[in-house]
Amino acid sequence: MGTRERKQREFAEREERFLAAAEACIREEGFLNLQMARIARLCDYATGTLYQHFNSKEDLLLALANRGNEAHVELFRQVQRWSAGSTRDRMFAIAVGDFDFAQRNPEHTKLLQYVHTRAVWESASPQRREQALVCTGPVGEIVTGIVREALEAGELEARGLSPMELACGPWSVCEGMQALSQVQGLFEALRIEDPERLRFRQVVNHLNGMGWQPLWDPADQASLERLVSRIRTEVFTDL
């Protein structure tokens, strides 16, 4: 191994060490109390060395989110491989998988929402933001692929929108419900007893509003629960 390759490997190993320390600090103290100096101290490096890897705390947080993104992307790949599901079922399956992933990975889900706020995103380096967009690229390809298939099959009408624009609708419903769920006590205050059921019914309503065939009756809770159970059994067995 040459000198350049060795330095690159050492740089990558040191960066991974910084990220692991940051993850531990966040578990103990949360995002807002994260301190660059403490991370460097935990790793036995000068703070200046840490800044050679991340130009700000926000840059580090986005790097940490990128680091854990592959498991989330795999969720979408599992839906893509589900050949037994219709296009509408597969789009709905994404909502189910995303919900279950958030339940099992609450800290990563909170981090993703936090780094996508304007204050954090704009404070991260352009290179880190580009890396984040590259990491999520497969998600867009998978989701728009489902939409294109539905358009070609006549199960969905474009109504003047591109496949990505159409996909933004169900995505917004899921992201909105996820954001509301992070506000402790909100659903209780609003007397919403079953946020999970409400989330899935809202997705059904939205897909119906898009005219995505076959239409479902969102009030048919028994059929909806059977579909959710089927998806969890056939698609997300590892979750």
Secondary structure, DSSP 8 states (H G I E B T S, - for coil): --HHHHHHHHHHHHHHHHHHHHHHHHHHH-STT--HHHHHHHTT--HHHHHHH-SSHHHHHHHHHHHTHHHHHHHHHHHHT-TTS-HHHHHHHHHHHHHHHHHH-HHHHHHHHHHTSHHHHTTS-HHHHHHHHHHHHHHHHHHHHHHHHHHHTTSS--TT--HHHHHHHHHHHHHHHHHHHTSTTHHHHTT-S-HHHHHHHHHHHHHHHTT-SS---TT-HHHHHHHHHHHHHHT-TT-
